[in-house]
Amino acid sequence: MSLVTNLRGRLRNTSLPKTHALLPVFEAVVNSIHAIEESGKDSKQGRITVEIERVSSKGQKRLFSEEKKPGPEAEDEITGFVITDNGVGFTDENMAAFETLDTDHKIDQGCRGVGRLLWLKAFERVEVESHFLDSDGTCRKRTFIFDTEVGIAGNTIEGCDAGQALQTKIVLKGFREQYKEYARKTAPSIAKLLLEHCLWYFIREGGAPKVFVIDPENNLDLDDIYDEHMMSSAKAEIVDVKGQQFEITHLKLRSHSAQNHSVSYCAGNRVVREENITGRLPGLYGVG
């Protein structure tokens, strides 16, 4: 017997706290990292851009020449984000996984198959354009729309030039008010939070792809932010607990990047849980 999934009902049962308003954007970046790995590229051959889309107080997209309002968080309103990568793209296999809620397609990478649901929790509409190679090596372009009204609509495939750069563009549009209100506003603060979310990929062997956060006044390289906040290189050690080996990576960051002492539990090449340990160890105090 086949089961029918109700997208609206599934979204109602998907939790996204307002304090994690940017999590859908960060999860899109993690998807891009995985797509680059799946393409067979070396990490440093990978490139990911996160463009912040804004509307001025006049209701129009802000031009580069317009003056920014004063104040550290007094930025023009964010309406959406555009995440672009040069990974494997929406091949037939990846598209089939996208169409399957709670898919186990990337379960070995620690993915739960709910990231795209978070997109629709915080944004009204998602537009996708992906250039990829099909099974016989032919370049294809896939485009579709993802929203709460019809789910996936307009899934079309057409040919593309052999010399066309392989890339996927995810456009998150219509930042919902209940999340937009709680999200960070400036490019530097968004970039720092993104680095913290993806920190494992930067400290692991092989490193992370090049990741840029782009705003009219800023073009931020996460490698530069990582170097700025690292106080010493990461050190790894193996500990044995009742016959089970665990690898501990010691990482020291400047205080304005990490606000609390914490332990991050990693599995499947990603952070799956974080625990604040401030005040739980003698002599270990909060960030000053």
C-alpha positions in Angstrom: 0.0 0.0 0.0 1.4 3.4 -1.0 1.3 6.4 1.4 0.4 9.9 0.3 2.4 12.8 1.8 0.8 16.1 2.5 3.5 18.8 2.1 1.6 21.5 4.1 1.1 19.0 6.9 4.7 17.9 6.8 5.8 21.6 7.1 3.5 22.2 10.1 5.2 19.3 11.8 8.7 20.5 10.9 10.3 22.6 13.6 12.4 25.7 12.9 12.9 28.0 15.9 12.9 31.8 15.1 16.3 32.0 16.7 17.6 29.7 13.9 16.1 31.8 11.1 19.2 31.5 8.9 19.5 27.7 9.3 17.8 27.0 5.9 20.5 29.2 4.2 23.3 27.4 6.0 21.8 24.0 5.2 21.8 25.0 1.5 25.5 25.7 1.8 26.1 22.3 3.4 24.2 20.7 0.4 26.5 22.6 -1.9 29.6 21.3 -0.1 28.2 17.7 -0.5 27.5 18.4 -4.2 31.1 19.5 -4.8 32.3 16.3 -3.0 30.0 14.2 -5.1 31.4 15.8 -8.3 34.8 14.4 -7.5 36.4 17.9 -7.3 39.1 18.6 -4.7 37.8 20.9 -2.0 39.8 23.8 -3.2 38.4 23.5 -6.7 34.9 24.0 -5.3 33.3 27.4 -5.1 30.2 28.5 -3.3 28.7 32.0 -3.2 25.9 33.2 -0.9 24.4 36.4 -2.2 22.2 38.5 0.1 19.3 40.1 -1.7 17.8 43.3 -0.2 15.1 45.8 -0.8 15.7 49.5 0.1 13.3 51.5 2.2 11.7 52.7 -1.0 10.7 49.1 -1.9 13.2 48.7 -4.7 16.3 46.6 -4.9 19.2 48.6 -3.4 21.8 49.9 -5.9 25.4 49.7 -5.2 25.7 53.5 -5.3 23.0 54.1 -2.6 24.2 55.0 0.8 23.8 52.5 3.6 21.8 53.6 6.7 24.0 54.2 9.8 24.4 51.6 12.6 26.0 48.1 12.7 22.6 46.3 12.1 20.8 49.1 10.2 20.9 47.4 6.9 18.2 47.4 4.2 15.6 44.6 4.5 16.7 41.1 3.4 14.3 39.5 1.0 16.2 36.4 0.1 19.4 34.6 -0.7 21.0 33.1 -3.8 23.3 30.1 -3.2 25.5 29.0 -6.2 27.9 26.1 -6.4 29.9 24.2 -9.0 29.0 20.8 -7.7 27.4 17.8 -9.4 24.0 19.4 -9.8 20.5 18.0 -10.0 21.1 14.8 -11.8 18.2 12.4 -12.2 19.3 10.6 -9.1 19.6 13.7 -7.0 16.3 15.0 -8.4 14.5 11.8 -7.4 16.0 12.2 -3.9 14.8 15.8 -3.7 11.2 14.6 -4.6 11.3 12.1 -1.7 10.6 13.5 1.7 12.8 12.1 4.5 15.0 10.5 1.9 18.0 8.5 3.0 19.9 9.4 -0.2 22.7 11.1 1.8 22.3 9.3 5.1 26.0 8.3 5.2 26.8 12.0 5.3 24.6 12.7 8.3 21.7 14.2 6.3 18.1 13.6 7.4 16.4 14.6 4.1 14.5 17.6 5.6 16.7 20.5 4.6 14.4 21.6 1.7 11.5 21.6 4.1 13.3 24.2 6.2 13.6 26.3 3.0 9.8 26.6 2.8 9.5 27.2 6.6 11.5 30.5 6.2 10.9 31.4 2.6 7.8 31.6 0.4 9.4 30.2 -2.8 12.5 28.4 -4.1 13.7 28.6 -7.7 16.4 26.2 -8.9 18.5 26.2 -12.0 21.1 23.5 -12.4 23.6 22.6 -15.1 24.8 19.0 -14.8 26.1 16.1 -16.8 23.7 13.2 -17.5 24.8 9.5 -17.6 26.3 9.8 -21.1 28.2 13.0 -20.3 25.8 15.4 -22.1 25.4 18.8 -20.5 21.8 19.4 -19.3 20.0 22.3 -17.7 17.2 21.6 -15.2 14.9 24.3 -13.8 12.0 24.0 -11.4 10.1 25.9 -8.6 9.5 24.6 -5.1 6.7 26.1 -3.0 4.0 25.2 -0.5 1.2 25.6 -3.1 2.1 22.8 -5.6 5.3 21.4 -4.2 7.6 20.9 -7.2 6.4 22.7 -10.4 7.8 23.2 -13.9 10.5 20.6 -13.7 12.0 21.0 -17.2 15.2 19.7 -18.8 16.9 21.1 -21.9 20.3 20.9 -23.5 23.1 23.3 -22.8 26.4 24.1 -24.5 29.2 21.7 -23.9 31.4 24.5 -22.6 28.7 25.7 -20.2 30.1 25.9 -16.6 28.5 23.3 -14.4 26.8 25.0 -11.6 23.6 25.0 -9.5 21.8 28.1 -8.3 19.3 28.0 -5.4 17.2 31.2 -5.0 15.4 31.5 -1.7 12.8 34.2 -2.2 10.3 35.9 0.1 11.9 35.8 3.6 8.9 35.3 5.9 8.4 38.1 8.4 8.4 35.8 11.5 12.0 34.7 10.6 13.3 37.8 8.9 12.7 39.8 12.1 15.1 37.5 14.1 17.8 37.0 11.5 21.1 38.8 11.5 21.2 41.7 9.1 24.8 42.4 8.2 27.0 40.4 5.8 29.9 40.0 8.4 27.5 38.7 11.1 25.9 36.3 8.7 29.3 35.1 7.4 30.5 34.4 11.0 27.4 32.4 11.8 27.8 30.5 8.6 31.4 29.7 9.5 30.4 28.4 12.9 27.7 26.2 11.3 30.2 24.8 8.8 33.2 24.8 11.0 33.8 21.1 10.8 34.4 21.3 7.0 37.1 23.9 7.6 39.0 22.0 10.3 38.7 18.5 8.7 41.5 17.0 6.6 41.1 18.3 3.1 39.4 21.5 4.2 36.3 23.2 2.7 35.5 24.7 -0.7 35.9 28.4 -1.2 32.8 30.1 0.3 32.0 33.7 -0.2 29.2 35.8 1.3 28.4 38.7 -1.1 26.5 41.9 -0.3 26.7 45.3 -2.1 29.3 46.7 0.3 31.0 43.4 1.2 32.6 40.4 -0.5 33.6 38.1 2.3 35.8 35.0 2.1 35.1 32.5 4.9 38.8 31.4 4.7 39.7 34.9 5.8 37.2 34.9 8.6 38.4 31.5 9.7 42.0 32.7 9.8 41.0 35.8 11.7 39.2 34.0 14.5 41.6 31.0 14.8 44.0 31.6 17.8 45.9 28.4 17.2 45.8 25.4 14.9 43.4 22.6 15.6 44.9 19.7 17.5 43.5 16.2 17.4 43.9 13.3 19.9 42.4 9.9 20.3 40.8 8.8 23.5 39.5 5.4 24.5 36.3 5.0 26.4 35.4 1.4 27.4 37.1 0.1 24.3 35.5 2.6 21.9 37.8 5.1 20.3 36.9 8.8 19.9 38.7 11.5 18.2 38.8 14.9 19.9 39.8 18.0 18.0 40.8 20.9 20.2 39.9 24.3 18.6 40.5 27.7 20.1 38.5 30.6 18.5 38.5 34.3 19.3 35.6 35.3 21.7 33.6 37.3 19.2 33.2 34.2 17.0 32.3 31.6 19.6 30.2 33.0 22.4 30.4 30.0 24.8 32.7 27.1 25.6 31.1 24.1 23.9 31.6 20.5 22.8 30.5 19.7 19.3 29.6 16.1 18.6 30.4 15.1 15.0 29.2 12.1 12.9 28.9 11.5 9.2 31.3 14.3 8.5 29.2 17.0 10.2 28.3 18.5 13.5 25.1 16.8 14.8 24.9 18.3 18.3 26.4 21.1 20.3 26.6 21.3 24.1 27.4 24.4 26.1 29.9 23.5 28.9 30.4 27.0 30.3 30.4 26.7 34.1 30.3 22.9 34.1 34.1 22.5 34.6 36.0 24.0 37.5 37.8 27.1 36.4 36.1 27.3 33.0 34.2 30.5 32.8 32.1 32.3 30.2 33.5 34.5 27.5 34.6 37.8 28.8 
